[in-house]
Amino acid sequence: MMFENGSTASFTMTGLTEKDDSRRTTIFGTKGEIRGSESKIEVYDYLTRASTFYDIDFSEFEGKDAHNGGDFGLMKHFIDAILNNDKSLILSGADETLESHLLVFKAEQSRLKNRVVCI
């Protein structure tokens, strides 16, 4: 993807890998990398060559199947936000959700037609 300010991003999703029992995410930036797994996040700084680690506690989602408990978490936050009348518990709203889905649909259109698609 190319953004109006000249920034670029690419996305690769792999369904089958040697270690298909876990989910991993790596984001490469100009100043470092962010690596995420199911239990921790690592932020690596290219300049200092140092890593900072953050543990993730997903224990409340254990045994919840869909998307390793992610669907359960989304619904839990939504219900908690309603029960507590607290919008801050919803991390992304309808506008962000719609925009991200439209972006994925355009990416699929680009893949299927093998051409650049403007958004």
Contacts in CASP RR format, 6 or more apart in sequence:
PFRMAT RR
TARGET T0000
AUTHOR 0000-0000-0000
METHOD contacts of the structure
MODEL  1
MMFENGSTASFTMTGLTEKDDSRRTTIFGTKGEIRGSESKIEVYDYLTRA
STFYDIDFSEFEGKDAHNGGDFGLMKHFIDAILNNDKSLILSGADETLES
HLLVFKAEQSRLKNRVVCI
1 8 0 8 1.000
1 9 0 8 1.000
1 10 0 8 1.000
1 11 0 8 1.000
1 103 0 8 1.000
1 107 0 8 1.000
2 8 0 8 1.000
3 9 0 8 1.000
11 107 0 8 1.000
22 37 0 8 1.000
22 38 0 8 1.000
23 37 0 8 1.000
23 38 0 8 1.000
23 68 0 8 1.000
24 35 0 8 1.000
24 36 0 8 1.000
24 37 0 8 1.000
25 34 0 8 1.000
25 35 0 8 1.000
25 36 0 8 1.000
26 33 0 8 1.000
26 34 0 8 1.000
26 35 0 8 1.000
26 36 0 8 1.000
27 33 0 8 1.000
27 34 0 8 1.000
27 35 0 8 1.000
31 45 0 8 1.000
31 46 0 8 1.000
31 47 0 8 1.000
32 43 0 8 1.000
32 44 0 8 1.000
32 45 0 8 1.000
32 46 0 8 1.000
33 42 0 8 1.000
33 43 0 8 1.000
33 44 0 8 1.000
33 46 0 8 1.000
34 41 0 8 1.000
34 42 0 8 1.000
34 43 0 8 1.000
34 44 0 8 1.000
35 41 0 8 1.000
35 42 0 8 1.000
35 44 0 8 1.000
36 42 0 8 1.000
38 56 0 8 1.000
38 58 0 8 1.000
38 68 0 8 1.000
39 55 0 8 1.000
39 56 0 8 1.000
39 58 0 8 1.000
40 53 0 8 1.000
40 54 0 8 1.000
40 55 0 8 1.000
40 56 0 8 1.000
41 53 0 8 1.000
41 54 0 8 1.000
41 56 0 8 1.000
42 51 0 8 1.000
42 52 0 8 1.000
42 53 0 8 1.000
42 54 0 8 1.000
43 51 0 8 1.000
43 52 0 8 1.000
43 53 0 8 1.000
43 54 0 8 1.000
44 50 0 8 1.000
44 51 0 8 1.000
45 51 0 8 1.000
45 52 0 8 1.000
58 68 0 8 1.000
58 69 0 8 1.000
60 76 0 8 1.000
61 68 0 8 1.000
61 69 0 8 1.000
61 70 0 8 1.000
61 72 0 8 1.000
61 73 0 8 1.000
63 69 0 8 1.000
64 70 0 8 1.000
64 71 0 8 1.000
64 72 0 8 1.000
64 73 0 8 1.000
66 72 0 8 1.000
77 89 0 8 1.000
77 90 0 8 1.000
77 91 0 8 1.000
78 89 0 8 1.000
78 90 0 8 1.000
80 86 0 8 1.000
80 89 0 8 1.000
81 87 0 8 1.000
81 88 0 8 1.000
81 89 0 8 1.000
81 90 0 8 1.000
92 100 0 8 1.000
102 119 0 8 1.000
103 119 0 8 1.000
106 117 0 8 1.000
106 119 0 8 1.000
107 117 0 8 1.000
109 117 0 8 1.000
110 116 0 8 1.000
110 117 0 8 1.000
END
